[in-house]
Amino acid sequence: MLKQYYPYILLVLAIIAEVIGTSLLKDTDQFRRWNIALVMIGFYAVSFYLLSIVVKTIPVGIAYALWSGLGTVFIVLIAIYKYQEIPNLPTILGLAMIVGGVVMVNLYSDTAH
C-alpha cells in the first residue's frame, strides 16, 4: 500500500532538499563562502536527482508544478523567519494563488492520479 505513495514521498523529499538549498543561497555570499556553496549545490543535486525519479511516475508538469510552487511558498516562510523579509499584500495574494493552484492540480487533474 505504501508503494503507491512512494513517488509522492520522493517528491516531498525533493522539495525539502530544494528548499534547504535555496535557503542557503543568500548565506553563500555570492559564492565567496565556498563551504556553504558546496552544501547548497549538494542539496540542489539531491533535489534534482529525486525529481528525476519522480517524473518516471508522476507527469513532469504536475511534479514540477508541485515542486516549484510548494518550494516557493516554503522559501517565503523561511525568508520571513530567517531574514525578516516580510511580504507585502500582493505577494501574499500571489502565494495564496500558488497554493490554490497546487490544490487544483492535485484534486482535479486527470494526470495527477
C-alpha positions as a Markdown table, in Angstrom:
| # | Residue | x | y | z |
|---|---|---|---|---|
| 1 | Met | 0.0 | 0.0 | 0.0 |
| 2 | Leu | 2.8 | 2.4 | 0.8 |
| 3 | Lys | 4.3 | 1.7 | -2.6 |
| 4 | Gln | 1.7 | 3.8 | -4.4 |
| 5 | Tyr | 2.7 | 6.8 | -2.3 |
| 6 | Tyr | 6.5 | 6.3 | -3.0 |
| 7 | Pro | 6.7 | 8.9 | -5.8 |
| 8 | Tyr | 4.9 | 11.5 | -3.6 |
| 9 | Ile | 7.3 | 10.7 | -0.7 |
| 10 | Leu | 10.2 | 11.2 | -3.0 |
| 11 | Leu | 8.6 | 14.5 | -4.3 |
| 12 | Val | 8.3 | 15.8 | -0.7 |
| 13 | Leu | 12.0 | 14.9 | -0.1 |
| 14 | Ala | 12.9 | 16.7 | -3.4 |
| 15 | Ile | 11.0 | 19.7 | -2.2 |
| 16 | Ile | 12.7 | 19.7 | 1.2 |
| 17 | Ala | 16.1 | 19.4 | -0.4 |
| 18 | Glu | 15.4 | 22.2 | -2.8 |
| 19 | Val | 14.1 | 24.4 | 0.0 |
| 20 | Ile | 17.2 | 23.8 | 2.1 |
| 21 | Gly | 19.4 | 24.5 | -0.9 |
| 22 | Thr | 17.6 | 27.7 | -1.7 |
| 23 | Ser | 17.6 | 28.8 | 1.9 |
| 24 | Leu | 21.4 | 28.6 | 1.9 |
| 25 | Leu | 21.8 | 30.7 | -1.3 |
| 26 | Lys | 22.0 | 34.0 | 0.4 |
| 27 | Asp | 24.4 | 32.6 | 3.0 |
| 28 | Thr | 26.9 | 31.7 | 0.3 |
| 29 | Asp | 27.7 | 35.5 | 0.0 |
| 30 | Gln | 27.8 | 35.3 | -3.8 |
| 31 | Phe | 29.7 | 32.0 | -3.6 |
| 32 | Arg | 32.5 | 33.6 | -1.6 |
| 33 | Arg | 31.7 | 31.2 | 1.3 |
| 34 | Trp | 32.6 | 28.1 | -0.8 |
| 35 | Asn | 31.8 | 25.6 | 2.0 |
| 36 | Ile | 28.2 | 26.8 | 2.3 |
| 37 | Ala | 28.0 | 26.9 | -1.5 |
| 38 | Leu | 29.1 | 23.3 | -1.8 |
| 39 | Val | 26.4 | 22.3 | 0.7 |
| 40 | Met | 23.8 | 24.3 | -1.2 |
| 41 | Ile | 24.9 | 22.6 | -4.5 |
| 42 | Gly | 24.7 | 19.2 | -2.8 |
| 43 | Phe | 21.1 | 19.8 | -1.7 |
| 44 | Tyr | 20.2 | 21.0 | -5.2 |
| 45 | Ala | 21.8 | 17.9 | -6.7 |
| 46 | Val | 19.8 | 15.6 | -4.3 |
| 47 | Ser | 16.6 | 17.5 | -5.2 |
| 48 | Phe | 17.0 | 17.2 | -8.9 |
| 49 | Tyr | 18.0 | 13.5 | -8.6 |
| 50 | Leu | 14.9 | 12.8 | -6.6 |
| 51 | Leu | 12.8 | 14.8 | -9.0 |
| 52 | Ser | 14.2 | 12.8 | -11.9 |
| 53 | Ile | 13.0 | 9.6 | -10.2 |
| 54 | Val | 9.6 | 11.1 | -9.5 |
| 55 | Val | 8.9 | 12.1 | -13.1 |
| 56 | Lys | 9.0 | 8.4 | -14.1 |
| 57 | Thr | 5.7 | 8.0 | -12.4 |
| 58 | Ile | 4.1 | 11.5 | -11.9 |
| 59 | Pro | 3.8 | 13.6 | -15.1 |
| 60 | Val | 6.6 | 16.1 | -15.4 |
| 61 | Gly | 4.2 | 19.1 | -15.5 |
| 62 | Ile | 2.4 | 18.0 | -12.3 |
| 63 | Ala | 5.6 | 17.1 | -10.5 |
| 64 | Tyr | 7.3 | 20.4 | -11.4 |
| 65 | Ala | 4.3 | 22.5 | -10.5 |
| 66 | Leu | 4.2 | 20.9 | -7.1 |
| 67 | Trp | 8.0 | 21.1 | -6.6 |
| 68 | Ser | 8.3 | 24.7 | -7.7 |
| 69 | Gly | 5.0 | 26.0 | -6.2 |
| 70 | Leu | 5.4 | 24.5 | -2.8 |
| 71 | Gly | 9.1 | 25.3 | -2.7 |
| 72 | Thr | 8.3 | 28.9 | -3.4 |
| 73 | Val | 5.8 | 29.1 | -0.5 |
| 74 | Phe | 8.2 | 27.4 | 1.9 |
| 75 | Ile | 11.1 | 29.7 | 0.9 |
| 76 | Val | 9.0 | 32.8 | 1.5 |
| 77 | Leu | 8.2 | 31.4 | 5.0 |
| 78 | Ile | 11.8 | 30.7 | 5.7 |
| 79 | Ala | 12.8 | 34.2 | 4.5 |
| 80 | Ile | 10.2 | 35.7 | 6.9 |
| 81 | Tyr | 11.8 | 33.8 | 9.8 |
| 82 | Lys | 15.5 | 33.9 | 8.8 |
| 83 | Tyr | 15.9 | 37.3 | 7.2 |
| 84 | Gln | 12.8 | 39.2 | 8.4 |
| 85 | Glu | 11.7 | 39.7 | 4.8 |
| 86 | Ile | 8.1 | 40.4 | 5.3 |
| 87 | Pro | 6.0 | 40.0 | 2.1 |
| 88 | Asn | 3.6 | 42.7 | 1.0 |
| 89 | Leu | -0.1 | 42.2 | 0.3 |
| 90 | Pro | 0.3 | 41.4 | -3.5 |
| 91 | Thr | 3.0 | 38.9 | -2.6 |
| 92 | Ile | 0.7 | 37.2 | -0.1 |
| 93 | Leu | -2.1 | 37.1 | -2.6 |
| 94 | Gly | 0.2 | 35.6 | -5.2 |
| 95 | Leu | 1.3 | 32.9 | -2.8 |
| 96 | Ala | -2.3 | 32.1 | -2.0 |
| 97 | Met | -2.9 | 31.7 | -5.7 |
| 98 | Ile | 0.1 | 29.3 | -5.9 |
| 99 | Val | -1.3 | 27.2 | -3.0 |
| 100 | Gly | -4.7 | 27.3 | -4.7 |
| 101 | Gly | -3.1 | 26.1 | -8.0 |
| 102 | Val | -1.3 | 23.3 | -6.2 |
| 103 | Val | -4.6 | 22.2 | -4.7 |
| 104 | Met | -6.4 | 22.4 | -8.0 |
| 105 | Val | -3.7 | 20.4 | -9.8 |
| 106 | Asn | -3.9 | 17.6 | -7.2 |
| 107 | Leu | -7.6 | 17.5 | -6.8 |
| 108 | Tyr | -8.8 | 17.9 | -10.4 |
| 109 | Ser | -6.1 | 17.0 | -12.8 |
| 110 | Asp | -6.7 | 13.7 | -14.6 |
| 111 | Thr | -2.9 | 13.1 | -14.9 |
| 112 | Ala | -2.2 | 13.7 | -11.2 |
| 113 | His | -3.5 | 10.4 | -10.0 |
